[in-house]
């Protein structure tokens, strides 16, 4: 019998597009929160966006790698700087 659950390449393309769009929205929301409150914590971001702390940490890491954001000062007393592009 043929496997009817196998969607092939087309389904992967749709999934990748949707995931990329959702990831971009989350990253933009994180940057907006940082612009409005440069001293915001990861916990506060997670609560505001209703996502987990590990997800916020992962997205922040991606934003840092892309040079969209950086941190000045210590993890506890520092603040976020959002690069305007």
Secondary structure, 3 states (H helix, E strand, C coil): CCCCCCCCHHHHHHHHHHHHHHHHHHHHHHHHHHHHCCCCCHHHHHHHHCCCHHHHHHHHHHHHHCCCEEEECCCCCCEEEECCC
